[in-house]
Structure formats: structure tokens, C-alpha cells
């Protein structure tokens, strides 16, 4: 009787005078994304979808949180039924990677167990060796900046240790004393190129002479000028 009911209904609707125009349902495959955390959630979703009229099969993949329903149903009806059980559900939002032109997405893109960020540690550069080399390099740079090379500074001294004479910078203090500075050293001071001399009007102390004619004695203590070598 079940096999005869379909053809009989077709002929009755066709030849009867009061025919009803009905929209025929189409066999569809509905894919849903449902939040499922345990076997009980999976069982609840399967039961509520299986009991719907027109459903032929229900396939659930809890790993992907994906439910695939095949039958004569509409997607909105399936969503409404699952939401009635208090589940968070939506239409499957992802497009299969093999249907996208020039797709670079792999098949494991939606794998929940696949780590999103991979930390790569190259074996060529060892962690300790690389850190030590960088530390040594920084130490050398700081040492070259903190300790200027010999003769890079011209220092004017006034005191008994240097006998009130001009001396070059050295580790030995005033060992390189030059009492006859007749324009032998040029340096830049406040943006001007100047020369250092020993003149009587400064009482034997080095005198700074600028191009404009201004002169300046060393004063008390010491003063350092950078020489453009």
C-alpha cells in the first residue's frame, strides 16, 4: 500500500477537477555548525533531527562541530529545531577548499587539533651561542663608545700636574706635554674650527683662537675638545 499511495495520489491530483497546486519538496543536503561537547549533546542533536519529517539520514562529526542532514527539509527548519533544544547552531559557514579557485587552504585548516601557531627553532643558530655572540658584539660597541682612542681628544689643563701646559689625551694623564703649540692642533668647538696655542698673555696656559679673531684661555680645571682627524 505504501508503494501504491504515491502513484495513486499523483493521478488523483491530475485528473480531479479541484486540483491543488502544491510545491514539491526537493531533496537537500543541509550542513549545520552545532556546539557539541559530549556524547549527550551529540545524541540530543541526532534525535531531534531524525524525528523531523522528511529526514533520511543524519551524519555528525563532533571533531569539526559539523552536522550534515539529508532529506526533504529546509535549512531554517533544521536550525529552528536544534535551537529549541538550547544548542548554539548556525548554517555551516565554510566553503570547501576544493571549490575555491586558486585556493591555498589545506584540508587540515578546520582541524581543531592542529596548532594555529608553530614555533620554529632553527638548529643552525643555537640559542646560547647566538645570545652570547650578540652580547659580545654589544659589549665591543659600548666599549668603543665609552673609551675614545688615543689622541681623539685635545685637553687643556691648568694645574701643577701639567705645569700649566697643554697636553694631549692619554692614559698616562699629562705625559704628552707640548709647550710649543703654534697652531699645531685644530679642533671644532661650538661649530667653529679653532686652534690651540701657548701664549704669554694667558700666563703659559693654552689659548684658543677662533677664525673670527676671538680668543679664549682655558680657565680653571680642564676642558676637552674633539679633534677632526
Buried (B, 14 or more C-beta within 10 A) or exposed (E): EEEEEEEEEEEEEEEEEEEEEEEEEEEBEBBBBBEBEEEEBBEBBBEBBEEBEBBEEBEBEBEEBBBBBBBBBEBEBBBEBBBEEEBEBEEBEEEEBEEEEEEEEEEEEBEEEEEEEEEEEEEEEEEEEEEEEEEEEEEEEEEEEEEEEEEEBBBBBBEEEBEBBBBBBEEEEBEBEBEEBEEEBBBEBEEEEBBBBBBEEBEBBBBBBBEEEEEBBBEEEEBBBEBEE
